[in-house]
């Protein structure tokens, strides 16, 4: 997230996170599975902006 902030600057940014980007081991009910997608901790780090 530090790299994202460095690239985006201080202005507002619109961000979306689709459940299909999360690895199916963590989100098995998705319509289009993404093998080697984000893990649950990675997704939470993005959501929380850590």
C-alpha positions as CSV (number, residue, x, y, z in Angstrom):
1,X,0.0,0.0,0.0
2,X,2.9,2.3,0.5
3,X,3.9,1.9,-3.1
4,X,0.3,2.6,-4.2
5,X,0.2,5.7,-2.1
6,X,3.5,6.9,-3.6
7,X,2.2,6.4,-7.1
8,X,-1.3,7.9,-6.6
9,X,-0.2,10.9,-4.5
10,X,-2.4,12.7,-1.9
11,X,-5.5,13.1,-4.1
12,X,-8.7,11.0,-3.9
13,X,-8.6,7.6,-5.6
14,X,-11.5,5.4,-6.6
15,X,-10.7,1.7,-5.8
16,X,-12.7,-1.4,-6.2
17,X,-12.0,-5.0,-5.2
18,X,-13.9,-7.8,-6.8
19,X,-14.3,-11.1,-5.0
20,X,-13.2,-12.9,-8.1
21,X,-9.6,-11.6,-7.5
22,X,-9.3,-13.5,-4.3
23,X,-7.8,-17.0,-4.5
24,X,-10.5,-19.7,-4.5
25,X,-9.0,-21.3,-1.4
26,X,-10.3,-18.3,0.5
27,X,-13.4,-17.6,-1.6
28,X,-14.6,-20.9,-3.1
29,X,-18.0,-19.6,-4.2
30,X,-16.9,-17.1,-6.9
31,X,-18.2,-17.3,-10.4
32,X,-14.8,-17.0,-12.1
33,X,-12.1,-18.5,-10.0
34,X,-8.7,-16.8,-9.9
35,X,-5.9,-19.3,-9.3
36,X,-3.1,-17.7,-7.3
37,X,-5.3,-14.6,-6.6
38,X,-5.0,-12.6,-3.4
39,X,-5.0,-14.3,-0.1
40,X,-7.4,-13.2,2.6
41,X,-4.7,-11.3,4.5
42,X,-3.5,-9.6,1.3
43,X,-7.1,-8.5,0.5
44,X,-7.6,-7.2,4.1
45,X,-4.3,-5.3,3.9
46,X,-5.6,-3.5,0.8
47,X,-9.0,-2.8,2.3
48,X,-7.5,-1.5,5.5
49,X,-4.9,0.5,3.7
50,X,-2.1,-0.9,5.9
